[in-house]
């Protein structure tokens, strides 16, 4: 999952980035409307957290672009403009949620979780299976023979992409685009190292799957 934080106050931006990283997101940050618009054209986001008072305008002006090109993204406006008319204008402009500053961190976490749930498949969707590995997308849980598989954040993101396209090649640029933030600047070796670590973890629990490189293209996960 990937999130965009549009916030020009450094401490607030760092707080939001930390909370989203802990929630499993790769996080990109922008401090102005123009910069955020450029990022929205570069990447696909699951969540956008948006301030209003930005150096070059009102963050609400980004909402038509978000809803038009990033329809899968949940949007939370986080602003010091917290009067009822401000909230109404934000929701009417297309935001999914609106939270006034200052805010309680537990409430923010709950709203982030709610935004994630809105974009997940329903619990009724059957698990995706490959080998002895099962993935329940609604809960973001992997199990092997019924036992929960605990993974690091980037391993989880990689495996979600690979199992959702099981038995098909997943391009390197797709993996990099969804697993790493733009500021991470991962090299080819970085991706390969994370895939190698994930492969070893799956072998340890005898998941019955293989992750193979497809030279010059990407990776494929298949039954072993």
Number of C-alpha atoms within 10 A of each C-alpha: 26 23 26 28 23 26 27 18 11 10 10 12 18 14 12 22 21 13 16 23 16 11 15 17 25 26 25 21 23 19 19 20 25 16 13 22 16 11 17 18 12 11 16 19 25 21 24 28 25 27 28 22 18 19 13 11 13 14 24 22 14 21 20 14 14 22 16 10 13 20 15 16 22 24 27 24 25 24 22 15 18 15 9 9 10 15 19 13 13 24 18 10 15 17 24 16 18 23 19 16 12 10 12 10 12 9 11 16 15 11 16 21 13 13 20 17 14 14 15 14 14 13 11 8 10 13 16 16 17 21 16 16 24 22 21 19 18 18 12 12 16 23 17 19 14 10 11 12 18 12 15 9 16 20 18 20 21 19 22 21 17 20 21 16 15 20 16 13 17 21 16 17 12 11 18 19 18 22 26 20 20 17 10 12 10 13 10 11 9 12 18 15 12 14 20 15 13 20 18 12 16 20 13 9 14 15 21 15 19 17 20 15 17 13 7 8 12 16 20 19 23 18 15 12
